[in-house]
């Protein structure tokens, strides 16, 4: 049996807050670790805080550029 067609893409590197090395991509839940509810909820909360912080930083940067 031959190998499957195409190639396997590398998985993104994931930080503690769910942020990956792919700009704008966050990982949470089962994709971030063991498929247990308590870990999924915790990783989702950390990712949500990181997303809010990133968006707040972008808005502050936009405000400074227009101010």
N, C-alpha and C positions, 0 to 999 in steps of 0.2 A: 504494500500500500504506500502510495506516495505522500508527499507533504501537502498540506492545504495550499491553495492558491493565495497569492498576496503575501503580506508580511504582518507581523505582530507589532502593534504600536506600543511604545513604552508608556507605562503608567506615569501620571504626574507625581512629583514629590509633594507630600502633604505635610504641612506644619501642624502644631498643636491646636491652632485656631481654625483649622480646615482650609486655610489659604494654600494654594498650590503654586507651582512654578509657572503655571499658565495664567496670564493676566485675566482677572475677572472670573476665574473658576475656583469655586470653593467646594469641598467635599465634606459630607456629613452622613450620619446614620450608618447603615450596614457597610457602605463603601469606605468608611473611615476606620473601621475596626471590627471587633467581634459583633455579630448580629444579636445583641442583647438590648432590650429596651432602655435600660438605664444608661448604657454607653451611647446609644443613638440619640437620646434626648440631650445628654451632656454635650456631645459633639455638635449637635444642631444649635444649641444655645451659644457655644463658643464661636461657631461659624457666623451666626447671626450678629453677635457683637462685633466680630471682625469686619463684616460687611458694612454695618452701620458706621464703624470708625473709618473705613475706607471711603465711604460716600461722604461723610462729614469732612474728611480731609480734602476731597475733590471740590466740595462746595466752598470750603475756606480758600482753596487755591484760586477758584474761579472768581470769588469775591475780591480777592487781593488784586487780581489781574484787571478787574473792571473798576476798582476803587481808586 
